[in-house]
Amino acid sequence: MDDPYLKSQVEAGRIESSAALFRCTAAVEAAVEDKQFKDDPENTLGSYLRAKFRQRGWAWPKNPPEWKQHFIEHHAEVLS
C-alpha cells in the first residue's frame, strides 16, 4: 500500500473510519482485480455498497467494528 496514512492503520490492525476502510478496499481491488477508480474511490465503493445494503434490507455499519460484525454475521463462509 502506497498511502502512509492507511499503511500505518493496516499495520496496526485498526482502521479508524469507514472512509479509510473503503480506501483500503479500493487499493486491494486495484492491486488484485486491476480495477481503476477515478477521484474518490471511497465514494464509489460507498455508493455501490449503500445500494446493495438497501436491496437486502441490511443496516449500514457506522464504523469499522460494525463492518467486522456485519461480515461475521452475513459472510462468515467467505471469511473462513
Rosetta constraint file for C-alpha pairs under 8 A:
AtomPair CA 1 CA 6 HARMONIC 7.68 0.50
AtomPair CA 1 CA 7 HARMONIC 5.99 0.50
AtomPair CA 1 CA 27 HARMONIC 7.03 0.50
AtomPair CA 2 CA 7 HARMONIC 7.23 0.50
AtomPair CA 3 CA 7 HARMONIC 5.86 0.50
AtomPair CA 4 CA 8 HARMONIC 6.09 0.50
AtomPair CA 5 CA 9 HARMONIC 6.76 0.50
AtomPair CA 6 CA 10 HARMONIC 6.16 0.50
AtomPair CA 6 CA 15 HARMONIC 7.80 0.50
AtomPair CA 6 CA 20 HARMONIC 6.86 0.50
AtomPair CA 6 CA 24 HARMONIC 7.01 0.50
AtomPair CA 7 CA 11 HARMONIC 6.04 0.50
AtomPair CA 8 CA 12 HARMONIC 6.10 0.50
AtomPair CA 9 CA 13 HARMONIC 6.11 0.50
AtomPair CA 9 CA 14 HARMONIC 5.36 0.50
AtomPair CA 9 CA 15 HARMONIC 5.30 0.50
AtomPair CA 9 CA 16 HARMONIC 7.37 0.50
AtomPair CA 10 CA 14 HARMONIC 6.24 0.50
AtomPair CA 10 CA 15 HARMONIC 6.45 0.50
AtomPair CA 15 CA 20 HARMONIC 6.53 0.50
AtomPair CA 15 CA 21 HARMONIC 6.24 0.50
AtomPair CA 15 CA 64 HARMONIC 6.48 0.50
AtomPair CA 16 CA 20 HARMONIC 6.77 0.50
AtomPair CA 16 CA 21 HARMONIC 7.87 0.50
AtomPair CA 16 CA 63 HARMONIC 7.81 0.50
AtomPair CA 16 CA 64 HARMONIC 6.96 0.50
AtomPair CA 17 CA 21 HARMONIC 6.32 0.50
AtomPair CA 17 CA 63 HARMONIC 5.83 0.50
AtomPair CA 17 CA 64 HARMONIC 6.16 0.50
AtomPair CA 18 CA 22 HARMONIC 6.19 0.50
AtomPair CA 18 CA 62 HARMONIC 7.19 0.50
AtomPair CA 18 CA 63 HARMONIC 5.47 0.50
AtomPair CA 18 CA 64 HARMONIC 5.84 0.50
AtomPair CA 19 CA 23 HARMONIC 6.25 0.50
AtomPair CA 19 CA 42 HARMONIC 5.63 0.50
AtomPair CA 19 CA 43 HARMONIC 7.94 0.50
AtomPair CA 20 CA 24 HARMONIC 6.21 0.50
AtomPair CA 20 CA 42 HARMONIC 7.54 0.50
AtomPair CA 21 CA 25 HARMONIC 6.19 0.50
AtomPair CA 21 CA 64 HARMONIC 7.12 0.50
AtomPair CA 22 CA 26 HARMONIC 6.07 0.50
AtomPair CA 22 CA 41 HARMONIC 7.18 0.50
AtomPair CA 22 CA 42 HARMONIC 4.70 0.50
AtomPair CA 22 CA 45 HARMONIC 6.45 0.50
AtomPair CA 22 CA 46 HARMONIC 7.17 0.50
AtomPair CA 23 CA 27 HARMONIC 6.25 0.50
AtomPair CA 23 CA 41 HARMONIC 6.18 0.50
AtomPair CA 23 CA 42 HARMONIC 5.20 0.50
AtomPair CA 24 CA 28 HARMONIC 6.36 0.50
AtomPair CA 25 CA 29 HARMONIC 6.15 0.50
AtomPair CA 26 CA 30 HARMONIC 6.02 0.50
AtomPair CA 26 CA 37 HARMONIC 7.49 0.50
AtomPair CA 26 CA 41 HARMONIC 6.05 0.50
AtomPair CA 26 CA 42 HARMONIC 7.15 0.50
AtomPair CA 26 CA 45 HARMONIC 7.57 0.50
AtomPair CA 27 CA 31 HARMONIC 6.18 0.50
AtomPair CA 28 CA 32 HARMONIC 5.84 0.50
AtomPair CA 28 CA 33 HARMONIC 7.78 0.50
AtomPair CA 29 CA 33 HARMONIC 5.13 0.50
AtomPair CA 29 CA 34 HARMONIC 6.49 0.50
AtomPair CA 29 CA 35 HARMONIC 5.75 0.50
AtomPair CA 30 CA 34 HARMONIC 4.54 0.50
AtomPair CA 30 CA 35 HARMONIC 4.44 0.50
AtomPair CA 30 CA 36 HARMONIC 5.87 0.50
AtomPair CA 30 CA 37 HARMONIC 7.80 0.50
AtomPair CA 31 CA 35 HARMONIC 7.50 0.50
AtomPair CA 37 CA 41 HARMONIC 5.44 0.50
AtomPair CA 37 CA 44 HARMONIC 7.74 0.50
AtomPair CA 40 CA 44 HARMONIC 6.65 0.50
AtomPair CA 41 CA 45 HARMONIC 6.16 0.50
AtomPair CA 42 CA 46 HARMONIC 5.83 0.50
AtomPair CA 43 CA 47 HARMONIC 5.99 0.50
AtomPair CA 44 CA 48 HARMONIC 6.33 0.50
AtomPair CA 45 CA 49 HARMONIC 6.03 0.50
AtomPair CA 46 CA 50 HARMONIC 5.95 0.50
AtomPair CA 47 CA 51 HARMONIC 6.44 0.50
AtomPair CA 48 CA 52 HARMONIC 6.54 0.50
AtomPair CA 49 CA 53 HARMONIC 6.02 0.50
AtomPair CA 50 CA 54 HARMONIC 6.17 0.50
AtomPair CA 50 CA 60 HARMONIC 7.36 0.50
AtomPair CA 51 CA 55 HARMONIC 6.29 0.50
AtomPair CA 52 CA 56 HARMONIC 6.38 0.50
AtomPair CA 53 CA 57 HARMONIC 5.94 0.50
AtomPair CA 53 CA 58 HARMONIC 5.06 0.50
AtomPair CA 53 CA 59 HARMONIC 7.04 0.50
AtomPair CA 53 CA 60 HARMONIC 6.91 0.50
AtomPair CA 54 CA 58 HARMONIC 6.37 0.50
AtomPair CA 61 CA 66 HARMONIC 5.06 0.50
AtomPair CA 61 CA 67 HARMONIC 5.36 0.50
AtomPair CA 61 CA 70 HARMONIC 7.24 0.50
AtomPair CA 62 CA 66 HARMONIC 6.26 0.50
AtomPair CA 62 CA 67 HARMONIC 7.53 0.50
AtomPair CA 63 CA 67 HARMONIC 6.37 0.50
AtomPair CA 64 CA 68 HARMONIC 6.21 0.50
AtomPair CA 65 CA 69 HARMONIC 6.29 0.50
AtomPair CA 66 CA 70 HARMONIC 6.08 0.50
AtomPair CA 67 CA 71 HARMONIC 6.31 0.50
AtomPair CA 68 CA 72 HARMONIC 6.26 0.50
AtomPair CA 69 CA 73 HARMONIC 6.14 0.50
AtomPair CA 70 CA 74 HARMONIC 5.94 0.50
AtomPair CA 70 CA 75 HARMONIC 7.68 0.50
AtomPair CA 71 CA 75 HARMONIC 4.85 0.50
AtomPair CA 71 CA 76 HARMONIC 6.35 0.50
AtomPair CA 71 CA 79 HARMONIC 7.88 0.50
AtomPair CA 72 CA 76 HARMONIC 4.91 0.50
AtomPair CA 72 CA 79 HARMONIC 7.71 0.50
AtomPair CA 75 CA 79 HARMONIC 6.67 0.50
AtomPair CA 76 CA 80 HARMONIC 6.46 0.50
